[in-house]
Structure formats: structure tokens, C-alpha cells
Amino acid sequence: MTQIEAARTGMITPAIRRVAEKEGREPEEVRKALAAGHLVIPSNVHHLAAQYGGSDGGKLDPIGIGRLLRTKVNANLGTSPDASCKDEELIKMNLSIRYGADAVMDLSTGGSLDEIRTYLIANAPVPLGTVPIYEMTQHKPVEELTCEDMLATIEKQARQGVDFFTIHAGLLREHLPLAEARLGGIVSRGGSLLAKWMTHHNRQNPMYEIFDDLCAIMREFDVAFSLGDGLRPGCLADATDKAQLAELHVLGELVLKAREQGCQVIVEGPGHIPFDQIEENMRLEAQLCDGAPFYVLGPIVTDVAPGYDHITSAIGATAAATYGASFLCYVTPAEHLALPGPVDVREGVIAHRIAAHAGDVARGLPGARDWDDRMSRARTRFDWRTQLKIAMDSERAREIRKASSPDDDFCSMCGKDWCAVRRSKEVFQETEPKPESTEDTSEATESKAVTPQPSPTGD
């Protein structure tokens, strides 16, 4: 049985129990949300570690994605035809995980895709996703693909251990005229490839037509659908337009069909959206897709900041996490400009971990603010050891601290004489504060589920 099928029978699988343990939840809470389709545990049987029910000695430590749990962050990796090195992709994957990514996607389009994919899966302790159509079109023009070609590639990747697939099955032939009027057109690579196939063959989206066959493969290996938004808006002018909403209605239908066949389902979302439209987009997805976990790219809230799109995306991602998203796809400073390198990966992951945590605090997720309160207590005590240890990126915090006033019990922003915290303590007649380096710091390594764990770069 798949995880969702087991949950429906009342069974608490080892993977369910592990997710509950990491999240500080009762196993029965996780089981019920999973059975309802409001939570997924992407865990291919060939990637899942044996102690959690896997069959092939994989390394996957399962995670849950859903509103019951803390908001998760995905990091996109992958080569291009102009830059391909599996070892660099492994470096980027390990960096992503080191700085807090909960999942990764291999979006490679250049080099030996099978070699890169299997290499990453063999070393990934987190769920790994792909967009299978990228491999389908590496050696054959999209117009020449048959449904048999598509199913063969998807089954092969499932056997290799991929945990979730982006499948653009909701973009229909009748939606194309709606996209033609857009300023940005179709910006999804997978969506544009399938649009070309449909116009060439004058037929419906093949992924839509073979959806039952896809479900059979996904169920066999317990690969989760990540239903792709092939018509996501690529600029503010196209946000929440008829094309985007028409596809979203179809995605809602496919959610129900996949669940009926024992498959786990995530729904992907936009894209570029003005800030004031984010809440409504989150509400619409929950309504039309029966509460399936929502996986959003950003949203990016302005189109004018290339080089800083990890920031424009994190702004939107905070609102998305607050109002309904369960899974944030990071955006790096290289977005719209270049293939991201290791430094970009770090910046993107941290920016979206901030967004995810801020969203969890805003929606009142139990335990989410505990981390913030602990940092605040350390600050008022001038306990630099604890502050640096529990910082989200403790390595960066240490670098800045060391460069300014590493030996003082105050920072160089105000200095000792102008420190408002010190003066406040004097006003309230407290004794001169002293660093409390003996504070128990064991909380800093607690599960990311209750409060995201600080970067392992801390002492």
C-alpha cells in the first residue's frame, strides 16, 4: 500500500510515526491528515530508508508536507546544456540540506541525466523530485514523443527512486488561446513543451489523456504527484488571469482522481503575483483542490529586481506560507539571469527558510515562536554564545560578529554607552547584565518540526 492507502485503513506506518516524531505531533493527527489528502509524505519505496519501510536500503528520512506541519522549503538543483557536473550538483545538494532545505529537485537538462539523478538519489537523505519531461526531450524533439515514450521515462525514474514528479497534466489544449493574450506567455518549461506537442499534433495534452496510466506507476512506487502549473504567471501583468484559473480548476479534478487511485498529491502554484493577490490565490487553491498541499514558487512580488529575486520571492513566500502554502520552492539571486551556483543556493535556501518560519509564526503554529523567544532572551542577557549558536545561519552571524566587536559584550551598532537594552535595565533597576554562557543550549538541536533547527554550522 501507498502511504495514503495505509493511512485510510487506520494504519500508522513507520514513516507516519517518524514524521510525527520530527514535527512534535501525535501520529494519529498525521495519519488523519494524510488519509484526507491534506498532507503528503513523498517517499518512494526505493529511496525510503529501511527502518521507515523502504525496500532498497535508501537514505530517505521521511518528511511531511501539509498545513498541520511546519512549512517546508525545496531547493532546485540541476545542470544545463552549458554547465554539467554531477559533483557540483552534489555540492549544491549538500549545501541546500546544510542550510535547511527539506527537499530538493533535480531539474537537470544537460549531461548524463540518469547518472546525475541516480547519484543524487543515492546521497539524498531528503525527498528528491524531478520534471520527467526534461529527460524525455533531451534526445528527441518534443513533437516526436509518444505516450509510450512518456510512460517509459516516468516508470524508469520511479524505479530509480524519485519521490515526487512535476506532471503538467492540467494544461489543456483549450487553455492555449487564453495564454496567447498574455504579456509573458507560457513561462513554464514543461508547460511550453506540452503546448508545442498539442499544437503540432492537434491533440489534447497527453499527460491528461494518460493520467490513469501515470497513477498506476505512481502508486506502484509511491511517488507523489506534484501537479505542475504549466500556466503559472511569469509576470505581474498575467497574475490570476483566466489561463491560470482555468488550469487550476483542472488540477482540482486531477487531485481527486489521483487520490481515488491511491496516490499522494501536491498542487503547484504561481509564480509572479502582486502582493495583494496572494491571499486570494491561496484561498482558491484550497477551495478548488480540496485542501491538497500547495507548493508555490515565491510568489515573486515585483518584476524589477533581477539579482535580488531571492528577496522578492521571500516577501511573497512569507504571505503564501501565512495564508495557505505548505511547501515553498526557493528562488536564488541568479533567477532570471543564470544557472545558480553554490553561493546562490545558500542565499536562496536561507531567504526561504526565513519566509517559512515567519509564516509559521504568523499563523500561530504551535511552538513556532519558541525559537524567536529564546533568541530574544539571549539578546537581553547579552548572551552572545547562545545568540550565535541558535541563529538560522550561525556561520554568517559569527562572521559578522567576528569582524566588528568579537571581544565585547555589546555590538558595534550602538556601543556600550548608547545601548538601549542596558539603559532599559538601568531604568528598571536591574543589575548590570552579564553573558550567560552556561545556559543549556540543547534546545538548539531539537527537531526542525516544532521550531526549525539552527544551521549545523553552530558549535
C-alpha positions as CSV (number, residue, x, y, z in Angstrom):
1,M,0.0,0.0,0.0
2,T,1.0,3.6,-0.5
3,Q,1.3,5.9,2.5
4,I,-2.2,7.4,1.8
5,E,-3.8,4.0,1.4
6,A,-2.3,2.7,4.6
7,A,-3.5,5.9,6.4
8,R,-7.0,5.3,5.1
9,T,-7.1,1.8,6.7
10,G,-6.1,3.3,10.1
11,M,-2.5,2.1,9.9
12,I,0.3,4.2,11.3
13,T,3.3,3.4,9.2
14,P,6.9,3.8,10.3
15,A,7.1,6.8,8.0
16,I,4.0,8.4,9.6
17,R,5.4,7.8,13.1
18,R,8.7,9.3,12.0
19,V,7.0,12.5,10.6
20,A,5.0,12.8,13.8
21,E,8.2,12.5,15.9
22,K,10.0,15.2,13.9
23,E,7.1,17.5,14.0
24,G,6.1,17.2,17.6
25,R,2.6,15.9,16.6
26,E,0.6,12.8,17.6
27,P,0.9,10.0,15.0
28,E,-2.9,9.9,14.7
29,E,-3.0,13.5,13.8
30,V,-0.6,12.9,10.9
31,R,-2.4,9.8,9.8
32,K,-5.8,11.6,9.6
33,A,-4.4,14.5,7.6
34,L,-2.6,12.1,5.3
35,A,-5.8,10.0,4.8
36,A,-7.7,13.1,3.9
37,G,-5.1,14.1,1.3
38,H,-4.2,17.3,3.2
39,L,-0.7,16.0,4.0
40,V,1.8,14.0,1.9
41,I,4.9,12.0,2.8
42,P,6.9,11.9,-0.5
43,S,8.8,8.6,-0.1
44,N,9.5,6.3,-3.0
45,V,9.9,2.7,-1.7
46,H,13.3,2.5,-3.4
47,H,14.6,5.7,-1.7
48,L,12.9,5.4,1.8
49,A,15.3,4.1,4.5
50,A,14.6,0.5,5.5
51,Q,13.7,1.5,9.1
52,Y,10.8,3.6,7.8
53,G,9.5,1.0,5.4
54,G,11.8,1.2,2.4
55,S,12.7,-1.8,0.2
56,D,16.2,-1.0,-1.2
57,G,18.3,0.4,1.6
58,G,17.8,4.0,0.6
59,K,18.8,7.0,2.7
60,L,15.5,9.0,2.8
61,D,14.4,10.2,6.3
62,P,10.8,11.0,5.5
63,I,9.2,14.4,5.9
64,G,5.6,15.5,5.9
65,I,4.2,18.4,3.8
66,G,0.9,20.0,4.8
67,R,-0.7,22.8,6.9
68,L,-0.7,20.6,10.0
69,L,3.1,20.8,10.0
70,R,5.7,23.5,9.7
71,T,6.2,25.0,6.2
72,K,8.8,23.2,4.1
73,V,11.4,24.6,1.7
74,N,12.6,23.0,-1.6
75,A,15.8,23.8,-3.3
76,N,16.1,23.4,-7.1
77,L,19.3,21.9,-8.4
78,G,20.3,20.8,-11.9
79,T,22.6,21.1,-14.8
80,S,22.1,22.9,-18.1
81,P,23.4,22.1,-21.6
82,D,26.1,24.8,-21.0
83,A,27.1,23.6,-17.5
84,S,27.0,20.0,-16.3
85,C,28.9,18.4,-13.5
86,K,27.4,15.8,-11.2
87,D,29.9,16.5,-8.4
88,E,28.9,20.2,-8.4
89,E,25.3,19.2,-8.2
90,L,26.1,17.0,-5.2
91,I,27.9,20.0,-3.6
92,K,24.8,22.2,-4.2
93,M,22.5,19.5,-2.8
94,N,24.6,19.1,0.4
95,L,24.8,22.9,0.8
96,S,21.0,23.1,0.5
97,I,20.5,20.5,3.2
98,R,23.2,22.0,5.4
99,Y,21.3,25.3,5.4
100,G,17.9,23.8,6.0
101,A,16.3,22.7,2.7
102,D,13.7,20.0,3.4
103,A,13.6,18.6,-0.2
104,V,15.5,19.1,-3.5
105,M,14.5,18.9,-7.1
106,D,16.9,17.8,-9.9
107,L,16.0,19.9,-12.9
108,S,18.9,18.9,-15.0
109,T,18.7,19.4,-18.7
110,G,22.4,18.8,-19.7
111,G,24.9,16.0,-19.3
112,S,24.0,12.4,-18.4
113,L,20.7,12.8,-16.7
114,D,20.4,9.2,-15.5
115,E,23.9,9.4,-14.0
116,I,23.3,12.7,-12.2
117,R,19.8,11.6,-10.9
118,T,20.9,8.3,-9.5
119,Y,24.0,9.9,-8.0
120,L,21.9,12.5,-6.2
121,I,19.2,9.9,-5.0
122,A,21.9,7.7,-3.6
123,N,23.2,10.5,-1.5
124,A,20.0,12.3,-0.6
125,P,18.5,12.0,2.9
126,V,15.6,14.3,1.9
127,P,12.9,13.8,-0.8
128,L,14.1,14.3,-4.4
129,G,11.8,15.4,-7.2
130,T,12.1,15.8,-11.0
131,V,10.3,17.1,-14.0
132,P,10.4,13.9,-16.2
133,I,9.6,15.7,-19.5
134,Y,13.0,17.3,-19.3
135,E,14.6,13.9,-19.9
136,M,12.0,12.9,-22.5
137,T,13.1,15.8,-24.7
138,Q,16.9,15.6,-24.2
139,H,17.4,13.3,-27.2
140,K,14.2,13.6,-29.1
141,P,12.2,16.7,-30.2
142,V,9.0,17.1,-28.2
143,E,6.9,16.7,-31.3
144,E,8.2,13.2,-31.8
145,L,7.4,11.9,-28.3
146,T,4.7,9.2,-28.0
147,C,2.6,8.4,-24.9
148,E,4.7,5.2,-24.6
149,D,7.9,7.3,-24.5
150,M,6.5,9.4,-21.7
151,L,5.3,6.5,-19.6
152,A,8.6,4.6,-20.1
153,T,10.6,7.6,-18.8
154,I,8.4,8.1,-15.9
155,E,8.5,4.5,-14.9
156,K,12.3,4.4,-15.2
157,Q,12.7,7.4,-12.9
158,A,10.2,5.9,-10.4
159,R,12.3,2.7,-10.3
160,Q,15.4,4.9,-9.7
161,G,13.8,6.2,-6.5
162,V,12.4,9.7,-7.4
163,D,10.0,10.8,-4.6
164,F,7.8,13.3,-6.4
165,F,7.2,14.2,-10.1
166,T,6.1,17.5,-11.5
167,I,3.5,16.5,-14.1
168,H,1.9,19.2,-16.1
169,A,-1.4,17.4,-16.7
170,G,-3.8,20.4,-16.1
171,L,-2.7,22.5,-19.1
172,L,-5.3,21.6,-21.7
173,R,-5.5,22.4,-25.4
174,E,-8.4,24.7,-24.9
175,H,-6.4,26.8,-22.5
176,L,-3.8,27.9,-25.1
177,P,-5.9,30.7,-26.6
178,L,-6.2,32.2,-23.1
179,A,-2.4,32.2,-22.7
180,E,-1.9,33.7,-26.1
181,A,-3.2,37.1,-24.9
182,R,-0.7,37.3,-22.1
183,L,2.2,39.7,-21.7
184,G,4.6,36.9,-20.6
185,G,3.0,33.9,-22.4
186,I,3.9,30.5,-21.1
187,V,7.0,30.6,-18.8
188,S,6.9,27.0,-17.5
189,R,9.4,24.9,-19.4
190,G,7.3,21.8,-19.0
191,G,4.1,23.7,-19.9
192,S,5.7,25.2,-23.1
193,L,6.9,21.8,-24.2
194,L,3.5,20.2,-23.9
195,A,1.9,23.3,-25.6
196,K,4.1,22.7,-28.5
197,W,3.2,19.0,-28.6
198,M,-0.5,19.8,-28.6
199,T,-0.3,22.4,-31.3
200,H,1.8,20.1,-33.5
201,H,-0.4,17.1,-33.2
202,N,-3.7,19.0,-32.8
203,R,-4.5,16.8,-29.8
204,Q,-5.2,17.1,-26.1
205,N,-2.4,17.2,-23.5
206,P,-1.0,13.6,-23.5
207,M,-0.3,13.8,-19.7
208,Y,-4.0,14.4,-19.2
209,E,-5.0,11.6,-21.6
210,I,-2.7,9.0,-19.9
211,F,-3.3,10.2,-16.4
212,D,-4.7,6.8,-15.2
213,D,-1.6,5.1,-16.5
214,L,0.5,7.6,-14.7
215,C,-1.4,6.9,-11.5
216,A,-0.7,3.2,-11.8
217,I,3.1,3.9,-12.0
218,M,3.0,6.4,-9.1
219,R,1.0,4.1,-6.9
220,E,3.4,1.1,-7.6
221,F,6.4,3.0,-6.2
222,D,4.5,5.5,-4.0
223,V,5.8,8.5,-5.9
224,A,3.8,11.7,-5.1
225,F,2.3,13.8,-7.9
226,S,3.3,17.4,-7.8
227,L,0.7,18.7,-10.3
228,G,2.6,21.3,-12.3
229,D,1.2,24.8,-13.1
230,G,2.1,25.0,-16.7
231,L,0.2,28.3,-17.0
232,R,1.7,29.9,-13.9
233,P,2.1,33.7,-14.4
234,G,5.6,34.8,-15.3
235,C,5.0,38.5,-14.7
236,L,2.7,40.6,-12.6
237,A,0.5,41.5,-15.6
238,D,-0.6,37.9,-16.0
239,A,-1.3,37.1,-12.4
240,T,-4.6,35.4,-11.5
241,D,-5.8,35.6,-15.2
242,K,-8.2,33.3,-17.0
243,A,-5.5,31.0,-18.2
244,Q,-4.1,30.4,-14.7
245,L,-7.5,29.8,-13.1
246,A,-8.7,27.5,-15.9
247,E,-5.7,25.2,-15.3
248,L,-6.3,25.4,-11.5
249,H,-9.8,24.0,-12.0
250,V,-8.5,21.0,-13.9
251,L,-5.8,20.4,-11.3
252,G,-8.6,20.2,-8.7
253,E,-10.2,17.5,-10.8
254,L,-6.9,15.6,-11.1
255,V,-6.3,15.8,-7.3
256,L,-9.5,13.8,-6.7
257,K,-8.7,11.3,-9.5
258,A,-5.2,10.6,-8.2
259,R,-6.4,10.2,-4.6
260,E,-9.1,7.7,-5.8
261,Q,-6.3,5.6,-7.2
262,G,-4.2,5.6,-4.1
263,C,-1.7,8.4,-5.0
264,Q,-0.4,11.2,-2.9
265,V,-0.8,14.7,-4.5
266,I,0.7,18.2,-4.2
267,V,-0.5,21.1,-6.3
268,E,2.0,23.6,-7.7
269,G,1.2,27.3,-7.8
270,P,2.4,30.7,-9.0
271,G,4.6,32.3,-9.9
272,H,4.7,36.2,-10.2
273,I,1.8,37.7,-8.3
274,P,1.3,41.2,-6.8
275,F,1.4,41.0,-3.0
276,D,-2.3,41.9,-2.7
277,Q,-3.4,38.9,-4.7
278,I,-1.5,36.2,-2.7
279,E,-4.1,35.6,-0.1
280,E,-6.9,35.1,-2.7
281,N,-4.7,32.7,-4.6
282,M,-4.1,30.6,-1.5
283,R,-7.8,30.5,-0.8
284,L,-8.7,29.5,-4.3
285,E,-6.2,26.6,-4.4
286,A,-7.5,25.2,-1.1
287,Q,-11.1,25.5,-2.3
288,L,-10.6,24.1,-5.8
289,C,-8.1,21.4,-4.9
290,D,-9.8,20.1,-1.8
291,G,-7.0,21.2,0.6
292,A,-4.2,19.4,-1.2
293,P,-0.8,20.8,0.0
294,F,0.1,23.9,-2.1
295,Y,3.7,24.2,-3.5
296,V,4.5,27.7,-4.6
297,L,7.4,29.3,-6.4
298,G,7.7,32.5,-4.4
299,P,5.4,34.1,-5.3
300,I,7.7,36.8,-6.7
301,V,6.0,40.2,-5.9
302,T,7.8,42.5,-8.3
303,D,9.5,42.1,-11.7
304,V,12.1,44.8,-11.5
305,A,14.8,43.3,-9.2
306,P,17.0,40.8,-11.0
307,G,19.9,39.9,-8.8
308,Y,17.6,40.2,-5.8
309,D,14.8,37.8,-6.6
310,H,15.5,35.7,-3.6
311,I,14.2,38.7,-1.7
312,T,11.2,39.5,-4.0
313,S,10.3,35.8,-3.7
314,A,10.8,35.6,0.1
315,I,8.5,38.5,0.6
316,G,5.7,36.7,-1.3
317,A,6.6,33.4,0.2
318,T,6.0,34.7,3.7
319,A,2.5,35.7,2.7
320,A,1.9,32.4,0.9
321,A,3.0,30.5,4.0
322,T,0.8,32.6,6.2
323,Y,-2.3,32.1,4.1
324,G,-2.2,28.6,2.8
325,A,1.0,27.3,1.2
326,S,2.7,24.2,2.7
327,F,5.8,24.0,0.5
328,L,8.0,26.8,-0.7
329,C,10.2,26.5,-3.8
330,Y,13.2,28.7,-3.2
331,V,14.4,31.3,-5.7
332,T,18.0,32.4,-5.8
333,P,19.7,35.7,-6.7
334,A,20.5,34.1,-10.1
335,E,16.8,33.7,-11.0
336,H,16.1,35.1,-14.5
337,L,19.9,35.6,-15.0
338,A,21.9,32.4,-14.8
339,L,22.2,28.9,-13.5
340,P,22.6,29.2,-9.7
341,G,26.0,28.3,-8.1
342,P,26.7,27.2,-4.5
343,V,26.6,30.8,-3.1
344,D,23.2,31.4,-4.8
345,V,21.9,28.2,-3.4
346,R,22.8,29.2,0.1
347,E,21.2,32.6,-0.2
348,G,18.1,31.1,-1.7
349,V,17.6,28.5,1.0
350,I,18.2,30.9,3.9
351,A,15.8,33.5,2.4
352,H,13.0,31.0,2.1
353,R,13.7,29.4,5.5
354,I,13.1,32.8,6.9
355,A,9.9,33.1,4.9
356,A,8.7,29.7,6.0
357,H,9.4,30.3,9.7
358,A,7.9,33.8,9.6
359,G,4.7,32.3,8.0
360,D,4.6,29.6,10.7
361,V,4.8,32.3,13.4
362,A,2.1,34.4,11.7
363,R,-0.3,31.5,11.5
364,G,0.2,30.5,15.1
365,L,1.7,27.1,14.5
366,P,2.3,25.6,18.0
367,G,5.9,26.0,19.1
368,A,6.9,28.1,16.1
369,R,7.7,31.2,18.1
370,D,9.7,29.4,20.8
371,W,12.9,29.8,18.8
372,D,12.3,33.6,18.5
373,D,11.6,34.0,22.2
374,R,14.7,32.1,23.0
375,M,16.8,34.4,20.8
376,S,15.2,37.4,22.4
377,R,16.0,36.2,25.9
378,A,19.6,35.6,24.9
379,R,19.8,39.2,23.4
380,T,18.5,40.9,26.5
381,R,21.1,38.9,28.6
382,F,23.9,39.8,26.2
383,D,24.4,36.0,25.8
384,W,26.4,36.0,22.6
385,R,27.2,32.4,22.7
386,T,23.5,31.3,22.6
387,Q,22.6,34.0,20.0
388,L,25.3,32.8,17.6
389,K,24.5,29.1,18.2
390,I,20.8,29.3,17.5
391,A,20.9,31.8,14.6
392,M,19.3,30.4,11.5
393,D,22.6,30.9,9.7
394,S,25.0,30.8,12.6
395,E,28.0,30.8,10.3
396,R,27.0,34.2,8.8
397,A,26.2,35.6,12.2
398,R,29.6,34.6,13.5
399,E,31.4,36.1,10.5
400,I,29.7,39.5,11.1
401,R,30.3,39.4,14.8
402,K,33.9,38.5,14.5
403,A,34.5,41.3,12.0
404,S,33.1,44.0,14.4
405,S,33.5,43.5,18.1
406,P,34.3,39.9,18.9
407,D,35.6,40.5,22.4
408,D,32.9,42.9,23.8
409,D,29.7,42.1,25.5
410,F,27.9,44.6,23.2
411,C,27.7,45.1,19.5
412,S,29.2,47.9,17.4
413,M,25.7,49.3,16.3
414,C,25.4,51.4,19.5
415,G,28.4,50.6,21.6
416,K,28.2,50.1,25.3
417,D,27.3,53.7,26.3
418,W,24.5,54.1,23.8
419,C,23.0,50.6,24.3
420,A,19.2,50.9,24.8
421,V,19.0,47.5,26.3
422,R,21.5,48.4,29.0
423,R,19.8,51.7,29.7
424,S,16.4,49.9,29.9
425,K,17.8,47.6,32.6
426,E,19.1,50.6,34.5
427,V,15.7,52.3,34.3
428,F,14.0,49.2,35.7
429,Q,16.8,49.0,38.4
430,E,18.3,45.7,37.3
431,T,21.8,44.8,37.9
432,E,24.5,45.1,35.2
433,P,23.8,42.2,32.8
434,K,26.5,39.6,32.3
435,P,26.8,37.0,29.5
436,E,25.2,33.7,30.5
437,S,27.3,31.2,28.6
438,T,26.2,28.4,30.9
439,E,22.7,28.3,29.5
440,D,21.6,24.9,28.3
441,T,21.8,25.0,24.5
442,S,20.4,21.6,23.9
443,E,17.2,23.1,22.5
444,A,19.1,24.4,19.6
445,T,19.3,20.9,18.0
446,E,15.7,20.0,18.5
447,S,13.7,18.8,15.5
448,K,13.0,21.3,12.7
449,A,9.4,20.3,13.0
450,V,8.5,22.2,16.2
451,T,10.9,25.0,15.5
452,P,13.3,24.8,12.5
453,Q,16.7,23.7,13.8
454,P,19.5,26.2,13.5
455,S,22.2,25.7,10.9
456,P,24.5,22.8,11.8
457,T,27.4,25.2,11.4
458,G,26.9,26.2,15.1
459,D,29.1,24.9,17.8
